[in-house]
Each structure stands twice: as C-alpha cells, then as structure tokens.
Amino acid sequence: MAADPESKLQLVHRHIRAFPDFPKKGILFRDICPILKDPAALTAVIDLFEEHIRKNHQQVDLIVGLDARGFLFGPLLAQRLGVGFVLVRKKGKLPGTTVSVAYDLEYGKAEAEIQEDSVAPGQKIFLIDDLLATGGESWKAIMFTRLGRKFYKNKLVKCQIFLLTDNSFCLHQ
C-alpha cells in the first residue's frame, strides 16, 4: 500500500478511466469501477479523504453522500471518522418528509432530496462525492449548500464538498 499522499493519489489516478461521449456526445465520463475492484486503491481514496479532514477540520458531525457514488465512499469515510452518514437521493427514493432541490445536468434535469430530519441546525456536515463524473454533480452539491442555508434559517451548517478528479484531490467550500 502506498504510504505518502502523492503515492496514494497516483495509485488512485491509475484506477480512473475516462470514457468520451458518455452518456452523450460531448461528455467525458470518469469511471471509478476500477478503484472499487482494487482494495489498495479503495483504501487510498478513503485515506486521502480522512487525512484531509483530520488535518483541516477538527469537528465533523456527519458525512453526507450524493447519490449514488457518494454512497460508495461516504459510509467508509464516516466509519473511519466515527461519525454518522446521511444520504442525498434522487427524488422519490427516501421515505418520510424530505426537502428537495432541482438542478441541471449536461444531459438533462434532475431533482435530489434529503430527509428533513437528517441534519440538525448547527451540525457540521461534509458533503462528499467521488469525482466530477460529468460535472453536473457539482450543481447538486452547490444547490444543497444553498438549500441547507435556507432550510436551517442561516444557522451554522458547514458544507464541504470533496471531489476526487482524474488528476487531483481537491476541496470546494
């Protein structure tokens, strides 16, 4: 297993495949399936996320994962950090009272939702997705950040968006 962050990043980079014109012409889709098949690469991804959070953010109450790739990395990260995990799903997939937001994709429109009682005012959340597969997922994250501020009446709900791209590990606030 790679020990330093740069080696981990290189390992992860080698396991991301690019598919041009998927799901439609003009879109470059980045596939993470090879990461999921390789235990060392999967461990490296979670290590990078964990190292970044522990170094830069002393308190995290919840990891919030975006449908569906955020479900793959979010629970693993939450377990490592000893915090809970919350789902952001496509409209109509969560039971109970939900709050939703519509957003645009490169290839259409979509709507996502979160259970109304999943995040309490004042909790510090980290919103995680694995990568910008096509770019549209970032809009979902941005919209939920805005929705969170509106929904929680501007009380402190910190939202960090972690994105693992094909050649870097970055944080958007």
Secondary structure, DSSP 8 states (H G I E B T S, - for coil): ---SHHHHHHHHHHT-EEEET-SSTT-EEEE-HHHHH-HHHHHHHHHHHHHHHHHH-S---EEEEETTTHHHHHHHHHHHHT-EEEEEEETT-S-SSEEEEEEEETTEEEEEEEETTSS-TT-EEEEE-S--SSSHHHHHHHHHHHHHHHHTTT---EEEEEEE-SS-EEEE-
